[in-house]
Amino acid sequence: MSAGCTWHDVPTKYGTKSTVHR
């Protein structure tokens, strides 16, 4: 789910619950 961002950059815009693609 790295839409223009890295997996560690996801929680910055989605939330800590969406850190890694579960």
mmCIF file as Biopython writes it, N, C-alpha, C and O atoms, coordinates in Angstrom:
data_model
#
loop_
_atom_site.group_PDB
_atom_site.id
_atom_site.type_symbol
_atom_site.label_atom_id
_atom_site.label_alt_id
_atom_site.label_comp_id
_atom_site.label_asym_id
_atom_site.label_entity_id
_atom_site.label_seq_id
_atom_site.pdbx_PDB_ins_code
_atom_site.Cartn_x
_atom_site.Cartn_y
_atom_site.Cartn_z
_atom_site.occupancy
_atom_site.B_iso_or_equiv
_atom_site.auth_seq_id
_atom_site.auth_asym_id
_atom_site.pdbx_PDB_model_num
ATOM 1  N N  . MET A ? 1  ? 0.833  -1.200 0.000  1.0 0.0 1  A 1 
ATOM 2  C CA . MET A ? 1  ? 0.000  0.000  0.000  1.0 0.0 1  A 1 
ATOM 3  C C  . MET A ? 1  ? 0.866  1.248  0.000  1.0 0.0 1  A 1 
ATOM 4  O O  . MET A ? 1  ? 0.528  2.264  0.607  1.0 0.0 1  A 1 
ATOM 5  N N  . SER A ? 2  ? 1.988  1.146  -0.694 1.0 0.0 2  A 1 
ATOM 6  C CA . SER A ? 2  ? 2.908  2.285  -0.745 1.0 0.0 2  A 1 
ATOM 7  C C  . SER A ? 2  ? 2.531  3.186  -1.907 1.0 0.0 2  A 1 
ATOM 8  O O  . SER A ? 2  ? 3.135  3.117  -2.977 1.0 0.0 2  A 1 
ATOM 9  N N  . ALA A ? 3  ? 1.547  4.019  -1.699 1.0 0.0 3  A 1 
ATOM 10 C CA . ALA A ? 3  ? 1.079  4.917  -2.759 1.0 0.0 3  A 1 
ATOM 11 C C  . ALA A ? 3  ? 1.912  6.194  -2.758 1.0 0.0 3  A 1 
ATOM 12 O O  . ALA A ? 3  ? 1.498  7.222  -2.223 1.0 0.0 3  A 1 
ATOM 13 N N  . GLY A ? 4  ? 3.090  6.110  -3.362 1.0 0.0 4  A 1 
ATOM 14 C CA . GLY A ? 4  ? 3.961  7.271  -3.435 1.0 0.0 4  A 1 
ATOM 15 C C  . GLY A ? 4  ? 4.747  7.470  -2.153 1.0 0.0 4  A 1 
ATOM 16 O O  . GLY A ? 4  ? 5.492  8.441  -2.018 1.0 0.0 4  A 1 
ATOM 17 N N  . CYS A ? 5  ? 4.579  6.541  -1.205 1.0 0.0 5  A 1 
ATOM 18 C CA . CYS A ? 5  ? 5.313  6.638  0.058  1.0 0.0 5  A 1 
ATOM 19 C C  . CYS A ? 5  ? 5.810  5.253  0.449  1.0 0.0 5  A 1 
ATOM 20 O O  . CYS A ? 5  ? 5.332  4.234  -0.049 1.0 0.0 5  A 1 
ATOM 21 N N  . THR A ? 6  ? 6.770  5.246  1.342  1.0 0.0 6  A 1 
ATOM 22 C CA . THR A ? 6  ? 7.312  3.974  1.796  1.0 0.0 6  A 1 
ATOM 23 C C  . THR A ? 6  ? 6.458  3.413  2.929  1.0 0.0 6  A 1 
ATOM 24 O O  . THR A ? 6  ? 5.613  4.119  3.480  1.0 0.0 6  A 1 
ATOM 25 N N  . TRP A ? 7  ? 6.672  2.152  3.276  1.0 0.0 7  A 1 
ATOM 26 C CA . TRP A ? 7  ? 5.858  1.507  4.306  1.0 0.0 7  A 1 
ATOM 27 C C  . TRP A ? 7  ? 6.009  2.193  5.659  1.0 0.0 7  A 1 
ATOM 28 O O  . TRP A ? 7  ? 5.088  2.169  6.476  1.0 0.0 7  A 1 
ATOM 29 N N  . HIS A ? 8  ? 7.171  2.805  5.898  1.0 0.0 8  A 1 
ATOM 30 C CA . HIS A ? 8  ? 7.384  3.478  7.178  1.0 0.0 8  A 1 
ATOM 31 C C  . HIS A ? 8  ? 6.865  4.907  7.128  1.0 0.0 8  A 1 
ATOM 32 O O  . HIS A ? 8  ? 6.809  5.597  8.146  1.0 0.0 8  A 1 
ATOM 33 N N  . ASP A ? 9  ? 6.483  5.344  5.924  1.0 0.0 9  A 1 
ATOM 34 C CA . ASP A ? 9  ? 5.954  6.690  5.784  1.0 0.0 9  A 1 
ATOM 35 C C  . ASP A ? 9  ? 4.432  6.682  5.793  1.0 0.0 9  A 1 
ATOM 36 O O  . ASP A ? 9  ? 3.789  7.731  5.826  1.0 0.0 9  A 1 
ATOM 37 N N  . VAL A ? 10 ? 3.871  5.475  5.761  1.0 0.0 10 A 1 
ATOM 38 C CA . VAL A ? 10 ? 2.416  5.327  5.744  1.0 0.0 10 A 1 
ATOM 39 C C  . VAL A ? 10 ? 1.755  5.846  7.023  1.0 0.0 10 A 1 
ATOM 40 O O  . VAL A ? 10 ? 0.797  6.612  6.932  1.0 0.0 10 A 1 
ATOM 41 N N  . PRO A ? 11 ? 2.232  5.457  8.216  1.0 0.0 11 A 1 
ATOM 42 C CA . PRO A ? 11 ? 1.612  5.910  9.473  1.0 0.0 11 A 1 
ATOM 43 C C  . PRO A ? 11 ? 1.574  7.418  9.616  1.0 0.0 11 A 1 
ATOM 44 O O  . PRO A ? 11 ? 0.795  7.949  10.407 1.0 0.0 11 A 1 
ATOM 45 N N  . THR A ? 12 ? 2.407  8.110  8.860  1.0 0.0 12 A 1 
ATOM 46 C CA . THR A ? 12 ? 2.460  9.564  8.954  1.0 0.0 12 A 1 
ATOM 47 C C  . THR A ? 12 ? 1.209  10.190 8.360  1.0 0.0 12 A 1 
ATOM 48 O O  . THR A ? 12 ? 0.812  11.290 8.745  1.0 0.0 12 A 1 
ATOM 49 N N  . LYS A ? 13 ? 0.588  9.486  7.420  1.0 0.0 13 A 1 
ATOM 50 C CA . LYS A ? 13 ? -0.577 10.055 6.753  1.0 0.0 13 A 1 
ATOM 51 C C  . LYS A ? 13 ? -1.825 9.203  6.939  1.0 0.0 13 A 1 
ATOM 52 O O  . LYS A ? 13 ? -2.944 9.697  6.805  1.0 0.0 13 A 1 
ATOM 53 N N  . TYR A ? 14 ? -1.634 7.912  7.252  1.0 0.0 14 A 1 
ATOM 54 C CA . TYR A ? 14 ? -2.779 7.020  7.410  1.0 0.0 14 A 1 
ATOM 55 C C  . TYR A ? 14 ? -3.048 6.717  8.882  1.0 0.0 14 A 1 
ATOM 56 O O  . TYR A ? 14 ? -4.198 6.707  9.321  1.0 0.0 14 A 1 
ATOM 57 N N  . GLY A ? 15 ? -1.998 6.473  9.629  1.0 0.0 15 A 1 
ATOM 58 C CA . GLY A ? 15 ? -2.169 6.139  11.041 1.0 0.0 15 A 1 
ATOM 59 C C  . GLY A ? 15 ? -1.285 4.967  11.418 1.0 0.0 15 A 1 
ATOM 60 O O  . GLY A ? 15 ? -0.853 4.205  10.554 1.0 0.0 15 A 1 
ATOM 61 N N  . THR A ? 16 ? -1.019 4.825  12.692 1.0 0.0 16 A 1 
ATOM 62 C CA . THR A ? 16 ? -0.143 3.765  13.168 1.0 0.0 16 A 1 
ATOM 63 C C  . THR A ? 16 ? -0.749 2.396  12.929 1.0 0.0 16 A 1 
ATOM 64 O O  . THR A ? 16 ? -0.027 1.402  12.858 1.0 0.0 16 A 1 
ATOM 65 N N  . LYS A ? 17 ? -2.081 2.331  12.802 1.0 0.0 17 A 1 
ATOM 66 C CA . LYS A ? 17 ? -2.735 1.049  12.583 1.0 0.0 17 A 1 
ATOM 67 C C  . LYS A ? 17 ? -2.546 0.571  11.158 1.0 0.0 17 A 1 
ATOM 68 O O  . LYS A ? 17 ? -2.756 -0.603 10.854 1.0 0.0 17 A 1 
ATOM 69 N N  . SER A ? 18 ? -2.150 1.483  10.289 1.0 0.0 18 A 1 
ATOM 70 C CA . SER A ? 18 ? -1.946 1.117  8.890  1.0 0.0 18 A 1 
ATOM 71 C C  . SER A ? 18 ? -0.467 1.209  8.541  1.0 0.0 18 A 1 
ATOM 72 O O  . SER A ? 18 ? -0.107 1.544  7.412  1.0 0.0 18 A 1 
ATOM 73 N N  . THR A ? 19 ? 0.390  0.908  9.520  1.0 0.0 19 A 1 
ATOM 74 C CA . THR A ? 19 ? 1.824  1.008  9.309  1.0 0.0 19 A 1 
ATOM 75 C C  . THR A ? 19 ? 2.252  0.077  8.186  1.0 0.0 19 A 1 
ATOM 76 O O  . THR A ? 19 ? 2.829  0.519  7.193  1.0 0.0 19 A 1 
ATOM 77 N N  . VAL A ? 20 ? 1.968  -1.217 8.344  1.0 0.0 20 A 1 
ATOM 78 C CA . VAL A ? 20 ? 2.328  -2.194 7.333  1.0 0.0 20 A 1 
ATOM 79 C C  . VAL A ? 20 ? 1.050  -2.708 6.682  1.0 0.0 20 A 1 
ATOM 80 O O  . VAL A ? 20 ? -0.007 -2.719 7.312  1.0 0.0 20 A 1 
ATOM 81 N N  . HIS A ? 21 ? 1.141  -3.129 5.440  1.0 0.0 21 A 1 
ATOM 82 C CA . HIS A ? 21 ? -0.021 -3.666 4.733  1.0 0.0 21 A 1 
ATOM 83 C C  . HIS A ? 21 ? -0.448 -4.974 5.369  1.0 0.0 21 A 1 
ATOM 84 O O  . HIS A ? 21 ? 0.171  -6.016 5.150  1.0 0.0 21 A 1 
ATOM 85 N N  . ARG A ? 22 ? -1.512 -4.911 6.158  1.0 0.0 22 A 1 
ATOM 86 C CA . ARG A ? 22 ? -2.006 -6.080 6.866  1.0 0.0 22 A 1 
ATOM 87 C C  . ARG A ? 22 ? -2.988 -6.837 5.982  1.0 0.0 22 A 1 
ATOM 88 O O  . ARG A ? 22 ? -3.526 -7.864 6.395  1.0 0.0 22 A 1 
#
